[in-house]
């Protein structure tokens, strides 16, 4: 099929939109290791988790055998406000680069929250409402998850309490105000509101915070209030399940035109967007039906995959959450105050960690200034201002496309454009003014945090 026959934006019909989420774990040969109780170090049951998470979400979190979960009609109806999202052929970018590569990106920024996070936020709010809860608590890094959850909670009439990583709270005041517009309360983390927040501040009075800190505070708040549960925007398997709608739509659109990608790229922080994008493709790879090169891109300042250990660790800095086996830098690792706030997490989703350990995907790191240079290049050509997180995937996609210029290879590249960067203008300003710095943690810094891993 010639390029002329492939539209700039590939849309699938509403009737083709997935009616079920795909649980990749059902097809995995080596299943991810179970969550462990932080005190006893024994596998956690649904009953053990019921005081923290919503009941239905716990079942989704623990299930490793059911391949598909039907998407409730209430959630599908909400999805129809902004889904299916477009798969875009980057003709302008290809022409400007002079590359023989074909570049596609799945654009998840075409909703009010500005990112893919709404896919799971509406699902988690739905199950909380169905359970009869009063409200939920959560953490947020760059603010996109907090924004999405505040929208979802407003839709279902739930209270929403957000702990926002302190440096992002200060860097992205407008994102904070969007959350408040939708009715959420937003607290910079670590804070004096919780015992764990006070403890962290006592030990690290000058800390800029981290997702691990914010998670600890949100969990403590949820478990101390009647009628509340904690919900998480990444890392957990239930979140990756909901985000599979991204990959399923991508595959439907590609199959519609007989397109098979060679390379699939996603940014990696906790793993929700990456896991959602690659899910159906990884399923084919595991089943031996097709092969793909799958790349996780993480910031050089927070290199969980590339410099972390594959071990059991706490999911939060306060060490109150379950232990997960994952690639981790150590729960006490405090990432530098870089501008991709959504990627400043010390660990990685347990399913993706198992896939990486099995050699089914690869990972690479990129420098912050190079990421923003790629974002600017992309924005000037394709007309979308990308989020700093998404721009990690853009950077690697550009590198591969430029390499194809040298080799003459006609690779087909697909990457996830997870959100827009219109609330990240302070970060772009620092880049344009030449004051943005790259940061690579010293080996000793990582080794110190890893030395505190629980002995399992």
Buried (B, 14 or more C-beta within 10 A) or exposed (E): EEEEEBEEEBBBEEEBBBEEBBBBBBBBEEEBBBBBBBEEEEEBEEEBBEEBBBBBBBBBBBBBEEBBBEBBEBBBEBBEEBBBBBBBBBBBBBEEBEBBBBBBBBBBBBBEBBBBBBBBBBBBBBBBBBEEBEBBBBBBBBBBBBBBBBBBBBBBEBBBBBBBBBBBBBBBEEBBEBBEEBBBBBBBBBBEBBBBBBBBBEEBEEBBBBBBBBBBBBBBBBBEBEBBBBBBBBBBBBBBBBBBBBBBBBBBBBEBEEBEBBBBBBBBBBBBBBBBBBBBBBBBBBEEEEEBBBBBBBBBBBBBBBBBBBBBBBBBBBBBBBBBBBBBBBBBBBBBBBBBBBBBBBBBBBBBBBBBBEEBBEBBBBBBBBBBBBBBBBBEBBEBBBBBBBBBBBBBBBBBBEEBEEEEEEBBBBBBBBBBBBBBBEBBEBBEEEEBEBBBBEEEBBEEBBEEBBEE
